């Protein structure tokens, strides 16, 4: 979980900086990676809760 939250925070910050400078950077990709990790973890957690 901390890895996903770090990627979301770091990616969102860099995405805002990239948009303000009108550049293409890695911030958007890092933000999407963090969101994908978070969704993957939540799906696994809900699957375990439903199975119980």
C-alpha contacts under 8 A as a table, 3 or more apart, distances in Angstrom:
res1	aa1	res2	aa2	distance
1	X	4	X	5.26
1	X	5	X	6.33
1	X	38	X	6.98
1	X	41	X	7.60
2	X	5	X	5.12
2	X	6	X	5.99
3	X	6	X	5.13
3	X	7	X	6.16
3	X	34	X	7.55
4	X	7	X	5.16
4	X	8	X	6.17
4	X	33	X	7.78
4	X	34	X	4.50
4	X	35	X	6.85
4	X	37	X	5.60
4	X	38	X	5.61
5	X	8	X	5.06
5	X	9	X	6.12
5	X	34	X	6.55
5	X	38	X	7.71
6	X	9	X	5.23
6	X	10	X	5.90
6	X	34	X	7.47
7	X	10	X	5.22
7	X	11	X	5.61
7	X	30	X	5.89
7	X	31	X	6.06
7	X	33	X	6.96
7	X	34	X	4.67
8	X	11	X	5.19
8	X	12	X	5.87
8	X	30	X	6.91
8	X	31	X	4.75
8	X	32	X	7.53
8	X	33	X	7.66
8	X	34	X	4.76
8	X	35	X	6.46
9	X	12	X	5.24
9	X	13	X	6.20
9	X	31	X	7.47
10	X	13	X	5.24
10	X	14	X	6.27
10	X	27	X	7.45
10	X	30	X	7.50
10	X	31	X	7.41
11	X	14	X	5.19
11	X	15	X	5.89
11	X	26	X	7.53
11	X	27	X	4.31
11	X	28	X	6.09
11	X	29	X	7.25
11	X	30	X	4.68
11	X	31	X	4.24
11	X	32	X	7.93
11	X	34	X	7.82
12	X	15	X	4.95
12	X	16	X	6.21
12	X	27	X	6.30
12	X	28	X	7.05
12	X	30	X	7.91
12	X	31	X	5.68
13	X	16	X	5.31
13	X	17	X	6.36
13	X	27	X	7.21
14	X	17	X	4.97
14	X	18	X	5.97
14	X	25	X	7.79
14	X	26	X	7.44
14	X	27	X	4.56
14	X	28	X	7.63
15	X	18	X	5.03
15	X	19	X	6.12
15	X	25	X	7.40
15	X	26	X	7.48
15	X	27	X	4.24
15	X	28	X	5.32
15	X	31	X	7.76
16	X	19	X	5.14
16	X	20	X	6.15
16	X	27	X	7.92
17	X	20	X	5.17
17	X	21	X	6.28
18	X	21	X	5.25
18	X	22	X	5.82
18	X	23	X	5.02
18	X	24	X	6.23
18	X	25	X	6.12
18	X	27	X	7.23
19	X	22	X	4.75
19	X	23	X	6.23
19	X	24	X	7.78
20	X	23	X	7.85
25	X	28	X	7.21
26	X	29	X	5.34
26	X	30	X	6.16
27	X	30	X	5.14
27	X	31	X	6.08
28	X	31	X	5.05
28	X	32	X	6.21
29	X	32	X	5.10
29	X	33	X	6.10
30	X	33	X	4.96
30	X	34	X	6.21
31	X	34	X	5.20
31	X	35	X	6.29
32	X	35	X	5.05
32	X	36	X	6.03
33	X	36	X	5.05
33	X	37	X	6.17
34	X	37	X	5.15
34	X	38	X	6.17
35	X	38	X	5.03
35	X	39	X	6.13
36	X	39	X	5.17
36	X	40	X	6.06
37	X	40	X	5.10
37	X	41	X	6.18
38	X	41	X	5.18
38	X	42	X	6.16
39	X	42	X	5.09
39	X	43	X	6.06
40	X	43	X	5.28
40	X	44	X	6.33
41	X	44	X	5.18
41	X	45	X	6.16
42	X	45	X	4.98
42	X	46	X	6.04
43	X	46	X	5.21
43	X	47	X	6.05
44	X	47	X	5.06
44	X	48	X	6.36
45	X	48	X	5.20
45	X	49	X	6.30
46	X	49	X	4.95
46	X	50	X	6.06
47	X	50	X	5.22
47	X	51	X	6.22
48	X	51	X	5.18
48	X	52	X	6.47
49	X	52	X	5.41
